[in-house]
Amino acid sequence: MNLKPPAGIVGIELPINEFNFIIDNGNLRDDEAGVFFDGEPVQVLDKSATFADLFVAAGVFGSKSQFRKSKWGENLMISEGWTDIEGIGKLNKRITVLKPTSANLEI
């Protein structure tokens, strides 16, 4: 089982069961990603990302197919704003995701 954070996360270490994501809607500048999570590691995904992509990147499921067959697979779309899901899987993983709106980007 992979207990490391998704590839591309550098800097401050999160507990192995916490993952931060930002869904880039095209308005996000490179230097803004860390601002929303107070400098914690964050992985930026493109605007087509779904919950299946997040759960696979966090190592909860090995593939999108496994995600879709699970109880989580009913809702693929990520809503705008903040989403925080706790208690995922045996290791109680936590996924926090921001899908910015134009209002979120006005810091």
TIMI-2910 file (N, C-alpha, C, CB; in pm, 1 decimal, decimal comma, always signed):
<rs>
+----------+----------+----------+----------+----------+----------+----------+----------+----------+----------+----------+----------+------+
!      n_x !      n_y !      n_z !     ca_x !     ca_y !     ca_z !      c_x !      c_y !      c_z !     cb_x !     cb_y !     cb_z ! resn !
+----------+----------+----------+----------+----------+----------+----------+----------+----------+----------+----------+----------+------+
!    +84,5 !   -117,6 !     +0,0 !     +0,0 !     +0,0 !     +0,0 !    +88,6 !   +123,3 !     +0,0 !    -95,9 !     +0,2 !   +121,4 !  Met !
!    +55,5 !   +221,3 !    -84,2 !   +132,2 !   +344,3 !    -95,3 !    +86,6 !   +442,8 !    +11,8 !   +117,3 !   +405,7 !   -236,1 !  Asn !
!   +175,5 !   +475,7 !   +104,5 !   +140,6 !   +568,6 !   +210,8 !   +207,4 !   +704,0 !   +193,2 !   +178,1 !   +510,4 !   +344,4 !  Leu !
!   +267,9 !   +729,4 !    +78,7 !   +332,3 !   +857,0 !    +53,0 !   +232,8 !   +952,5 !    -11,4 !   +456,2 !   +838,8 !    -36,5 !  Lys !
!   +250,8 !  +1084,9 !    +10,3 !   +164,1 !  +1182,1 !    -57,0 !   +182,0 !  +1172,9 !   -207,8 !   +194,2 !  +1325,4 !     -8,2 !  Pro !
!    +87,1 !  +1226,5 !   -284,2 !    +98,0 !  +1222,6 !   -429,6 !   +226,9 !  +1287,6 !   -478,1 !    -21,7 !  +1291,4 !   -492,8 !  Pro !
!   +273,4 !  +1244,9 !   -593,2 !   +396,9 !  +1299,6 !   -650,9 !   +380,7 !  +1449,3 !   -673,8 !   +432,7 !  +1227,8 !   -784,1 !  Ala !
!   +488,8 !  +1521,3 !   -660,8 !   +485,2 !  +1664,1 !   -686,0 !   +466,4 !  +1748,2 !   -561,9 !   +377,7 !  +1694,5 !   -781,3 !  Gly !
!   +441,2 !  +1686,2 !   -447,9 !   +424,7 !  +1761,8 !   -324,4 !   +560,8 !  +1774,2 !   -258,5 !   +321,7 !  +1693,9 !   -228,8 !  Ile !
!   +602,9 !  +1897,1 !   -235,5 !   +730,8 !  +1921,5 !   -170,4 !   +710,4 !  +2020,2 !    -57,1 !   +835,8 !  +1974,3 !   -271,2 !  Val !
!   +809,7 !  +2033,7 !    +28,0 !   +802,3 !  +2131,9 !   +136,0 !   +756,1 !  +2068,4 !   +264,7 !   +709,6 !  +2245,7 !    +98,5 !  Gly !
!   +661,8 !  +2132,2 !   +330,7 !   +612,4 !  +2088,1 !   +460,5 !   +547,9 !  +1950,7 !   +447,5 !   +512,0 !  +2189,9 !   +518,3 !  Ile !
!   +579,1 !  +1862,9 !   +540,1 !   +521,8 !  +1728,2 !   +537,9 !   +387,0 !  +1726,1 !   +608,7 !   +617,7 !  +1627,6 !   +603,3 !  Glu !
!   +288,2 !  +1670,5 !   +545,0 !   +159,0 !  +1645,9 !   +607,4 !   +161,3 !  +1506,3 !   +665,8 !    +41,9 !  +1662,6 !   +505,9 !  Leu !
!    +73,8 !  +1479,2 !   +762,5 !    +59,9 !  +1339,6 !   +803,0 !    +28,3 !  +1255,1 !   +679,6 !    -51,2 !  +1323,5 !   +911,5 !  Pro !
!    +69,6 !  +1129,4 !   +681,8 !    +56,6 !  +1046,1 !   +561,4 !    -88,6 !  +1022,0 !   +520,2 !   +124,7 !   +913,0 !   +584,0 !  Ile !
!   -181,9 !  +1064,9 !   +601,3 !   -321,5 !  +1041,3 !   +565,6 !   -395,9 !  +1169,8 !   +529,8 !   -392,3 !   +972,2 !   +679,5 !  Asn !
!   -325,6 !  +1282,5 !   +508,5 !   -390,5 !  +1408,3 !   +471,3 !   -339,1 !  +1456,9 !   +336,5 !   -366,7 !  +1515,5 !   +579,1 !  Glu !
!   -432,4 !  +1494,7 !   +249,2 !   -399,2 !  +1536,2 !   +113,9 !   -476,4 !  +1662,4 !    +78,2 !   -429,6 !  +1423,8 !    +13,2 !  Phe !
!   -406,5 !  +1762,0 !    +23,4 !   -466,9 !  +1887,8 !    -18,7 !   -459,3 !  +1899,3 !   -170,0 !   -397,1 !  +2008,2 !    +48,7 !  Asn !
!   -570,1 !  +1942,0 !   -231,2 !   -576,2 !  +1957,4 !   -375,7 !   -642,0 !  +2090,4 !   -409,5 !   -653,1 !  +1840,1 !   -440,8 !  Phe !
!   -598,6 !  +2149,5 !   -520,4 !   -666,2 !  +2264,1 !   -579,7 !   -697,8 !  +2226,1 !   -723,1 !   -578,6 !  +2395,3 !   -571,9 !  Ile !
!   -821,1 !  +2250,7 !   -762,9 !   -863,2 !  +2228,2 !   -901,0 !   -843,4 !  +2359,8 !   -974,0 !  -1013,3 !  +2178,2 !   -910,2 !  Ile !
!   -750,2 !  +2362,8 !  -1068,6 !   -717,3 !  +2485,9 !  -1140,7 !   -820,5 !  +2511,7 !  -1249,2 !   -575,8 !  +2477,7 !  -1202,1 !  Asp !
!   -891,2 !  +2623,5 !  -1235,0 !   -992,7 !  +2658,8 !  -1334,4 !   -937,3 !  +2754,2 !  -1439,9 !  -1113,9 !  +2721,7 !  -1266,1 !  Asn !
!   -805,3 !  +2771,3 !  -1442,7 !   -743,4 !  +2859,2 !  -1540,6 !   -713,9 !  +2997,4 !  -1486,3 !   -830,8 !  +2870,8 !  -1660,4 !  Gly !
!   -766,8 !  +3032,1 !  -1370,6 !   -744,4 !  +3163,7 !  -1311,5 !   -638,1 !  +3161,8 !  -1203,0 !   -873,1 !  +3217,1 !  -1254,9 !  Asn !
!   -583,3 !  +3047,5 !  -1172,3 !   -488,2 !  +3032,7 !  -1062,2 !   -346,4 !  +3060,4 !  -1110,8 !   -497,4 !  +2891,4 !  -1001,0 !  Leu !
!   -276,6 !  +3152,1 !  -1041,2 !   -136,3 !  +3178,1 !  -1074,0 !    -49,9 !  +3078,9 !   -997,0 !    -96,0 !  +3326,1 !  -1039,9 !  Arg !
!    +70,5 !  +3051,7 !  -1048,9 !   +159,8 !  +2953,5 !   -988,3 !   +187,8 !  +2980,1 !   -841,3 !   +288,9 !  +2949,9 !  -1063,3 !  Asp !
!   +204,6 !  +3105,9 !   -805,4 !   +241,6 !  +3139,5 !   -668,4 !   +123,9 !  +3140,9 !   -571,6 !   +308,5 !  +3272,8 !   -666,2 !  Asp !
!     +2,7 !  +3121,2 !   -620,4 !   -115,4 !  +3127,0 !   -533,8 !   -151,7 !  +2993,4 !   -468,5 !   -232,6 !  +3175,9 !   -613,0 !  Glu !
!   -105,6 !  +2883,5 !   -521,1 !   -149,3 !  +2751,6 !   -474,4 !   -128,0 !  +2733,5 !   -324,8 !    -75,7 !  +2642,6 !   -549,7 !  Ala !
!    -12,5 !  +2770,4 !   -272,3 !    +16,8 !  +2751,5 !   -130,4 !    -56,3 !  +2846,3 !    -39,1 !   +161,6 !  +2765,5 !   -107,2 !  Gly !
!   -103,8 !  +2958,5 !    -91,1 !   -171,5 !  +3059,9 !     -8,8 !   -298,1 !  +3003,6 !    +54,8 !   -206,1 !  +3183,6 !    -93,4 !  Val !
!   -372,4 !  +2927,3 !    -18,9 !   -501,4 !  +2878,2 !    +29,6 !   -487,6 !  +2774,2 !   +140,5 !   -579,8 !  +2819,3 !    -84,8 !  Phe !
!   -373,4 !  +2707,0 !   +147,8 !   -351,3 !  +2603,5 !   +248,3 !   -241,8 !  +2642,6 !   +347,9 !   -315,1 !  +2472,1 !   +180,6 !  Phe !
!   -219,0 !  +2772,4 !   +365,5 !   -122,5 !  +2825,1 !   +462,3 !    +14,7 !  +2759,7 !   +449,8 !   -174,9 !  +2806,0 !   +603,0 !  Asp !
!    +61,8 !  +2741,4 !   +328,2 !   +194,5 !  +2686,8 !   +306,2 !   +205,4 !  +2535,7 !   +314,1 !   +285,9 !  +2744,9 !   +402,9 !  Gly !
!    +94,0 !  +2466,0 !   +342,8 !    +97,5 !  +2319,5 !   +344,9 !   +112,5 !  +2267,5 !   +202,1 !    -31,1 !  +2261,4 !   +411,7 !  Glu !
!   +165,5 !  +2148,3 !   +185,3 !   +179,0 !  +2090,6 !    +50,8 !    +42,8 !  +2076,9 !    -16,5 !   +248,4 !  +1953,2 !    +57,6 !  Pro !
!    +41,0 !  +2108,1 !   -143,1 !    -83,8 !  +2100,3 !   -219,8 !    -50,7 !  +2051,9 !   -360,3 !   -157,4 !  +2239,0 !   -224,1 !  Val !
!   -140,8 !  +1972,6 !   -414,4 !   -125,7 !  +1925,9 !   -551,9 !   -231,7 !  +1996,2 !   -635,5 !   -138,8 !  +1769,0 !   -562,1 !  Gln !
!   -189,2 !  +2056,1 !   -746,6 !   -280,7 !  +2126,6 !   -835,9 !   -318,1 !  +2033,0 !   -950,0 !   -216,9 !  +2258,7 !   -890,2 !  Val !
!   -449,4 !  +2017,5 !   -970,4 !   -500,7 !  +1932,5 !  -1077,8 !   -576,8 !  +2019,5 !  -1177,9 !   -592,7 !  +1819,4 !  -1021,0 !  Leu !
!   -591,5 !  +1970,8 !  -1300,7 !   -663,0 !  +2051,7 !  -1400,0 !   -813,4 !  +2050,6 !  -1375,0 !   -633,5 !  +2000,7 !  -1541,3 !  Asp !
!   -882,3 !  +2139,1 !  -1446,5 !  -1025,1 !  +2160,4 !  -1418,9 !  -1113,4 !  +2040,9 !  -1452,1 !  -1073,5 !  +2279,0 !  -1495,8 !  Lys !
!  -1062,3 !  +1943,6 !  -1524,6 !  -1142,7 !  +1825,7 !  -1557,7 !  -1136,4 !  +1717,9 !  -1448,6 !  -1096,1 !  +1767,2 !  -1690,3 !  Ser !
!  -1060,2 !  +1742,6 !  -1341,1 !  -1043,8 !  +1642,8 !  -1234,5 !  -1176,8 !  +1612,9 !  -1165,3 !   -940,8 !  +1691,5 !  -1131,2 !  Ala !
!  -1194,0 !  +1487,1 !  -1127,3 !  -1312,9 !  +1442,8 !  -1054,8 !  -1269,9 !  +1383,6 !   -920,6 !  -1394,2 !  +1338,6 !  -1138,4 !  Thr !
!  -1368,3 !  +1346,7 !   -838,3 !  -1334,4 !  +1281,9 !   -712,4 !  -1257,5 !  +1151,9 !   -735,7 !  -1461,0 !  +1254,2 !   -631,6 !  Phe !
!  -1283,1 !  +1085,1 !   -845,4 !  -1208,2 !   +962,6 !   -877,1 !  -1059,5 !   +994,1 !   -888,1 !  -1259,8 !   +898,6 !  -1009,0 !  Ala !
!  -1024,4 !  +1105,0 !   -954,3 !   -884,4 !  +1145,0 !   -967,3 !   -822,5 !  +1173,1 !   -830,3 !   -872,4 !  +1269,2 !  -1057,3 !  Asp !
!   -896,6 !  +1240,2 !   -743,1 !   -845,9 !  +1274,0 !   -609,8 !   -821,4 !  +1149,5 !   -525,6 !   -943,7 !  +1366,5 !   -537,9 !  Leu !
!   -917,0 !  +1058,0 !   -525,3 !   -904,7 !   +937,7 !   -443,8 !   -791,3 !   +848,1 !   -492,2 !  -1035,6 !   +860,4 !   -444,3 !  Phe !
!   -769,2 !   +844,1 !   -624,5 !   -658,2 !   +765,1 !   -678,5 !   -525,3 !   +833,2 !   -643,2 !   -672,1 !   +748,1 !   -833,3 !  Val !
!   -517,6 !   +967,2 !   -656,4 !   -394,8 !  +1040,3 !   -622,7 !   -360,1 !  +1026,9 !   -475,0 !   -409,4 !  +1187,9 !   -659,0 !  Ala !
!   -461,3 !  +1016,4 !   -389,1 !   -438,4 !  +1001,8 !   -244,8 !   -409,2 !   +857,3 !   -205,7 !   -559,2 !  +1052,4 !   -167,1 !  Ala !
!   -420,1 !   +765,1 !   -299,3 !   -389,5 !   +625,4 !   -271,5 !   -501,9 !   +549,0 !   -204,5 !   -269,2 !   +617,6 !   -186,8 !  Gly !
!   -621,7 !   +606,1 !   -205,3 !   -735,8 !   +535,5 !   -146,0 !   -775,9 !   +418,8 !   -235,7 !   -856,1 !   +631,9 !   -125,0 !  Val !
!   -774,4 !   +441,6 !   -367,1 !   -805,6 !   +336,9 !   -464,2 !   -692,2 !   +327,4 !   -564,7 !   -940,6 !   +365,1 !   -536,0 !  Phe !
!   -674,2 !   +210,4 !   -620,9 !   -569,4 !   +188,2 !   -719,3 !   -604,4 !   +238,3 !   -857,5 !   -537,5 !    +43,9 !   -726,5 !  Gly !
!   -734,6 !   +254,1 !   -883,9 !   -776,3 !   +298,6 !  -1016,4 !   -911,9 !   +368,6 !  -1006,4 !   -783,3 !   +178,9 !  -1115,1 !  Ser !
!   -945,8 !   +440,2 !  -1114,0 !  -1076,3 !   +506,0 !  -1119,0 !  -1188,8 !   +403,2 !  -1122,3 !  -1085,3 !   +598,1 !  -1241,5 !  Lys !
!  -1164,2 !   +287,8 !  -1182,1 !  -1265,4 !   +182,2 !  -1186,9 !  -1300,2 !   +133,1 !  -1047,2 !  -1216,7 !    +65,2 !  -1272,7 !  Ser !
!  -1197,6 !   +114,7 !   -962,1 !  -1223,7 !    +74,0 !   -823,7 !  -1304,0 !   +180,2 !   -750,8 !  -1092,2 !    +47,2 !   -749,4 !  Gln !
!  -1272,8 !   +307,2 !   -775,1 !  -1347,9 !   +415,9 !   -713,6 !  -1495,5 !   +409,4 !   -753,4 !  -1287,9 !   +551,4 !   -753,5 !  Phe !
!  -1520,6 !   +393,8 !   -883,5 !  -1658,4 !   +393,9 !   -932,7 !  -1740,7 !   +277,3 !   -876,3 !  -1658,9 !   +388,1 !  -1084,8 !  Arg !
!  -1675,7 !   +165,4 !   -847,6 !  -1745,8 !    +48,6 !   -793,0 !  -1771,8 !    +61,7 !   -643,2 !  -1665,4 !    -77,8 !   -819,9 !  Lys !
!  -1707,7 !   +158,1 !   -578,8 !  -1721,8 !   +174,1 !   -433,8 !  -1843,8 !   +259,1 !   -400,2 !  -1595,3 !   +237,5 !   -374,1 !  Ser !
!  -1869,1 !   +273,9 !   -270,2 !  -1980,3 !   +357,9 !   -225,5 !  -1955,7 !   +504,7 !   -258,4 !  -2002,4 !   +341,1 !    -75,1 !  Lys !
!  -1828,4 !   +543,9 !   -280,6 !  -1795,3 !   +681,9 !   -312,3 !  -1823,0 !   +713,6 !   -458,8 !  -1649,4 !   +709,9 !   -279,5 !  Trp !
!  -1836,0 !   +614,1 !   -541,9 !  -1843,4 !   +633,7 !   -686,1 !  -1969,3 !   +695,3 !   -740,3 !  -1825,0 !   +508,1 !   -750,4 !  Gly !
!  -2065,7 !   +726,2 !   -654,7 !  -2191,5 !   +782,8 !   -702,4 !  -2178,2 !   +929,3 !   -743,0 !  -2297,5 !   +769,3 !   -595,8 !  Glu !
!  -2088,5 !  +1003,0 !   -680,9 !  -2073,4 !  +1146,2 !   -706,9 !  -1933,5 !  +1173,9 !   -757,7 !  -2102,4 !  +1229,3 !   -579,9 !  Asn !
!  -1919,3 !  +1194,9 !   -887,6 !  -1787,0 !  +1218,6 !   -945,3 !  -1750,1 !  +1366,4 !   -949,5 !  -1781,0 !  +1161,4 !  -1084,7 !  Leu !
!  -1846,9 !  +1454,5 !   -966,4 !  -1819,1 !  +1595,5 !   -986,5 !  -1783,5 !  +1665,5 !   -855,3 !  -1938,5 !  +1663,2 !  -1050,9 !  Met !
!  -1685,4 !  +1754,4 !   -862,4 !  -1642,1 !  +1832,9 !   -746,9 !  -1711,4 !  +1968,1 !   -754,8 !  -1485,4 !  +1849,1 !   -743,0 !  Ile !
!  -1781,8 !  +2006,2 !   -648,8 !  -1852,0 !  +2134,5 !   -649,7 !  -1754,8 !  +2248,3 !   -622,5 !  -1965,3 !  +2135,3 !   -545,9 !  Ser !
!  -1792,1 !  +2369,2 !   -662,9 !  -1706,3 !  +2485,4 !   -641,6 !  -1697,1 !  +2517,1 !   -493,6 !  -1758,8 !  +2607,1 !   -719,2 !  Glu !
!  -1584,3 !  +2574,3 !   -455,5 !  -1562,1 !  +2609,2 !   -315,7 !  -1478,5 !  +2502,4 !   -246,5 !  -1695,6 !  +2627,7 !   -242,9 !  Gly !
!  -1489,6 !  +2498,3 !   -115,1 !  -1412,7 !  +2404,6 !    -32,5 !  -1489,1 !  +2275,7 !     -9,9 !  -1377,4 !  +2467,9 !   +101,6 !  Trp !
!  -1419,7 !  +2163,5 !    -15,7 !  -1474,4 !  +2033,5 !    +20,0 !  -1372,2 !  +1964,2 !   +109,7 !  -1507,2 !  +1947,2 !   -107,7 !  Thr !
!  -1418,1 !  +1914,1 !   +223,8 !  -1329,7 !  +1845,9 !   +317,6 !  -1394,3 !  +1712,8 !   +353,2 !  -1303,2 !  +1932,7 !   +446,0 !  Asp !
!  -1326,3 !  +1602,8 !   +319,9 !  -1379,6 !  +1469,2 !   +345,8 !  -1284,4 !  +1398,5 !   +440,9 !  -1397,8 !  +1387,7 !   +213,0 !  Ile !
!  -1336,1 !  +1352,5 !   +553,4 !  -1254,1 !  +1283,6 !   +653,2 !  -1299,9 !  +1139,0 !   +668,4 !  -1260,9 !  +1356,5 !   +789,2 !  Glu !
!  -1215,1 !  +1056,5 !   +727,8 !  -1250,2 !   +918,5 !   +758,6 !  -1261,2 !   +828,8 !   +638,7 !  -1376,7 !   +915,1 !   +831,4 !  Gly !
!  -1172,7 !   +847,3 !   +541,2 !  -1177,8 !   +768,3 !   +418,2 !  -1090,3 !   +644,4 !   +434,0 !  -1132,0 !   +852,6 !   +295,7 !  Ile !
!  -1147,8 !   +529,1 !   +416,2 !  -1072,9 !   +404,2 !   +418,5 !  -1026,5 !   +361,7 !   +556,7 !   -955,5 !   +415,9 !   +329,8 !  Gly !
!   -947,9 !   +255,1 !   +558,1 !   -899,4 !   +197,4 !   +683,6 !   -805,9 !   +291,3 !   +759,0 !   -828,5 !    +66,8 !   +656,2 !  Lys !
!   -732,8 !   +374,4 !   +684,8 !   -635,7 !   +464,4 !   +747,5 !   -694,8 !   +601,6 !   +779,6 !   -515,4 !   +481,1 !   +657,3 !  Leu !
!   -826,1 !   +615,3 !   +765,0 !   -894,8 !   +742,4 !   +792,8 !   -828,2 !   +860,1 !   +723,0 !   -899,1 !   +768,0 !   +942,6 !  Asn !
!   -809,2 !   +846,3 !   +594,1 !   -747,7 !   +953,2 !   +516,4 !   -840,3 !  +1074,0 !   +509,6 !   -713,2 !   +904,2 !   +375,0 !  Lys !
!   -778,1 !  +1189,0 !   +489,4 !   -852,5 !  +1314,5 !   +478,7 !   -812,2 !  +1382,5 !   +348,3 !   -825,6 !  +1408,2 !   +602,1 !  Arg !
!   -912,9 !  +1423,4 !   +271,8 !   -889,5 !  +1495,1 !   +147,5 !   -956,7 !  +1630,7 !   +159,3 !   -943,0 !  +1415,3 !    +23,8 !  Ile !
!   -878,0 !  +1736,6 !   +137,5 !   -931,3 !  +1872,1 !   +133,6 !   -907,8 !  +1925,0 !     -6,3 !   -865,1 !  +1964,5 !   +242,1 !  Thr !
!  -1013,1 !  +1976,7 !    -67,9 !  -1002,2 !  +2023,6 !   -206,1 !  -1067,4 !  +2160,8 !   -219,2 !  -1067,4 !  +1922,7 !   -304,0 !  Val !
!  -1002,7 !  +2246,6 !   -297,0 !  -1057,7 !  +2377,9 !   -330,5 !  -1075,5 !  +2383,7 !   -480,5 !   -965,7 !  +2494,0 !   -280,1 !  Leu !
!  -1198,3 !  +2408,8 !   -522,3 !  -1226,0 !  +2435,6 !   -663,2 !  -1265,5 !  +2582,6 !   -667,6 !  -1340,3 !  +2339,7 !   -723,4 !  Lys !
!  -1168,7 !  +2668,8 !   -700,9 !  -1191,6 !  +2812,6 !   -689,7 !  -1299,5 !  +2864,9 !   -781,3 !  -1066,0 !  +2885,3 !   -717,2 !  Pro !
!  -1366,9 !  +2966,5 !   -731,6 !  -1454,7 !  +3049,6 !   -812,2 !  -1382,6 !  +3182,0 !   -825,7 !  -1599,1 !  +3065,9 !   -748,0 !  Thr !
!  -1432,9 !  +3273,4 !   -902,7 !  -1366,4 !  +3402,8 !   -914,0 !  -1364,1 !  +3474,6 !   -780,9 !  -1434,9 !  +3489,2 !  -1018,5 !  Ser !
!  -1463,7 !  +3450,7 !   -694,1 !  -1467,4 !  +3512,7 !   -561,7 !  -1356,5 !  +3457,6 !   -471,8 !  -1604,4 !  +3490,4 !   -496,2 !  Ala !
!  -1324,1 !  +3328,3 !   -481,4 !  -1217,4 !  +3268,7 !   -401,7 !  -1081,2 !  +3327,5 !   -435,6 !  -1214,9 !  +3118,7 !   -422,0 !  Asn !
!  -1064,0 !  +3367,7 !   -559,9 !   -932,3 !  +3411,2 !   -604,9 !   -901,2 !  +3555,9 !   -568,4 !   -921,4 !  +3393,8 !   -753,3 !  Leu !
!   -996,3 !  +3627,1 !   -513,3 !   -971,3 !  +3763,8 !   -469,3 !   -919,6 !  +3760,6 !   -327,2 !  -1099,1 !  +3850,6 !   -479,5 !  Glu !
!   -787,5 !  +3755,6 !   -315,1 !   -723,8 !  +3740,8 !   -184,1 !   -704,2 !  +3876,3 !   -121,3 !   -589,3 !  +3667,5 !   -195,8 !  Ile !
+----------+----------+----------+----------+----------+----------+----------+----------+----------+----------+----------+----------+------+
</rs>
